[in-house]
Amino acid sequence: MRSLDADRWRALSACLDEALDLAPDDRAAWLSALGARDAALAADMAAWLAEHDQIRDEPFLDGVAVDARLATPPSLAGQVMGAYRLLKPLGEGGSGSVWLAERCDGRFEGRAAVKLLNLALVGRSGQERFRREGTILARLQHPRIAHLVDAGISPSGQPYLVLEYVDGRPIDQYADARGLDVESRLRLFLDVLDGVTHAHANLIVHRDIKPANVLVSVDGSVKLLDFGIAKLIDTDADVDAARSPEATALTRELSRALTPEYAAPEQLVGAPVTTATDIYALGVLLYVLLSGRHPAGRALRSPNTLIRAIVDEEPPRVSEAIADAAGDEELADTHAARCGTSPSRLRRQLRGDLDTIVAKALKKDVTERYASITALADDVRRYLRREPIGARPDTVSYRTARFLRRHIVGVALALGTLLLVGTMTAMYTHRLAMARDRAQRESAKAVKVSGMLMGALSSADPYLNSSAGNQPNARQLLDTGADQVQRELAGEPGLQAELLTMMGRTYRRLGSYARAEALLEQALAGARVAFGPEHLRVAQALQDLGVVLSERGRYPDARRSLEDALAMRQRLQPEGSAETGVVLAELGRLYQDLRLDDRAEAAHREGLAVRRRLLGDRHSETAVSENNLASVLRLRGDLDAAEALLRHALGVSIETHGPRHPNAATTRHDLALIAYARGDLAGADAQLRTSLELQRESVGPDHPTVALTLNSLARVQAARGRHREALATLRTAIGVARASLGETHQLVAIFTLNAGAVCLALGEPTEAESLLREGLRLRELAPDVVPSRRRTMPQDDWSLDAARRALASASLSVSAR
């Protein structure tokens, strides 16, 4: 059948279902009637129906049909191609069979994939296609692309390519098997984009991007395979050659070899192929990774419905593919579980920016897709950084909405919670459609939550609120939102509890622990009323409350809350979950503060194992668990193991969040503590100053973590003999700790005792006596704990005996004057 332009295809597609619904014996009369109206259309339809009947029981366009007598024979096993001996067939590619081979020339050992031109394609166009694949691969040297090792012709005349052997799984299978969450899948997808960007930069369009051509090795490395039907983008020098009869024949043959499920509309209707073609295929790949389904849905069941879906029909948004429709619950549950979450939470995460990113990549009109792979990658990275994406109009309300979701920097932590209010609106609106008997009540909820969100947005935007004078800060916005949630959702304890939990968590990240505790206490009570005593929402509220109580120094209450949260999660999710890893991490930190190092190490090891199993080695949360375990190992003297964990964690943090994220600052602080323990004071000083700069930039100068870093820096300064600098640094740390944690917090006690010790070293016993006396008074309030012990040095433990001895020494020096 001849290639069809878009208009001709639409005319044909309108008749397809009607024709296929007819019995084969009735189609001749139907075609005759159609021919009377449009002879050309009838001829195209007759050709298409004949082709459909031929391939109906075979894989649709899955490659070139090859006579069994012409296929590459299995007896090739053991034959030598250049420096490689063929071991076993790996599969059939678009232009040849692929064999696993081993190096046999004695120079060195190694395995490779050897691709042989199928005898069925020995004709001129087949040879040209095979030659072009070698030419294309020779131009591509990139870590995300399986590279060409060698090429040649065997003594029997068999052309072959020797390719890098990739021992991996298709990207969708890898992501599912490793239980990768959405963000981990996006980071894996970015690796694919890196490889395709390199190909496009070398004027090469892959044209057959699909999961089977994107393999991921055990270590998480992505490799793009099979440039068998790739196209060299015509340069001026190529134009005349492209018009030759041989090139025309090759183009027809390549179009037959594509995989239709991942083909772009222009490939199916014979329109020109450009880099936008790969962008469409990448959109399909991303859709599958995120939803576990193909955008065409049930249209995959027959060739005609598949083609019509790709060319004419808009796919459901990727969030809508996680459906509640009858018969789909099990599939939705299965895919969500593979993403480490539930269907409802997965829908909420995909809704919005990810819907927009995928939809733009899947536009039918090539001019409406992303202009380049770089533009697509930039939007994915913006999503991961909680920044506005480029695919959506850059309106004031949208910029503000994205600003509300940022939690990477301190000021945006609060606003992130308010955007989640908007997510709840979408969630409840969706439930409205699925539960008609509750429509009015759900609608009222959605309107109420929407009103609160818009009110917060209005107060944040000076263009909408002229009385504001300037844009309100994060804390003011969060206060506004929290007050509205408490006041206007009093009759909806479930929704109120969920939102208050999020807001309480954000207050904690801002260092506002008292406000966080009050909201989380209310959230816990509301969750128990709405969901009962045994529910994941209750476990979440217990978990967040326990963390805040720990930060406030209320350790018995914190331990009870966190241990209850862990026990409840283990009962409700015996198979484990990503949140189980979070509770274990928080419990491990609490046990460290209580000097229960054996329990701390066990909790951190279990949490790390859970996260590695569910999230993989390259996930930011896995890196956090590595940080936690490293802190225990450092305090136990295993500096080498601790440093190895921290180096890996820092690499993952930079890879996933960039070099200026708070997690990178934390890891640099921990590396500084190891350098200090090794006696590398200059190295410790440099790491701490970098960490301090990043913390002040990301979470603000008044955050408790800044006080901890200042304390460590003062320790290093004192060890280097710079006692006056150390004292000034400690006074700053004490001021930050008092403002953010309260006058009686144990960190205030420890920093004050450290300042007293520095004064003694400076020969200022009167000031030392005053500081040590105050520090001892505070230390006696909770002598058995060392807050944030994972971020302190052994000298910071300050037992009561050590504090009393230091005070006695200062008092003696004062008396001797």
PyMOL commands that set and color helices and strands:
alter all, ss='L'
color gray80, all
select helices_A, chain A and resi 6-21+24-37+39-55+74-76+119-121+124-139+171-177+182-201+211-213+236-242+245-257+260-262+265-268+275-291+297-301+303-312+329-338+343-350+353-361+366-368+373-384+396-405+410-434+436-460+466-468+474-488+493-509+513-531+536-551+555-572+578-593+597-615+620-635+639-657+662-678+681-698+704-719+723-741+746-761+765-779+789-791+794-797+800-816
alter helices_A, ss='H'
color red, helices_A
select strands_A, chain A and resi 80-81+84-92+96-103+111-117+148-153+159-164+168-170+204-205+214-217+222-224+231-232
alter strands_A, ss='S'
color yellow, strands_A
deselect
rebuild
show_as cartoon
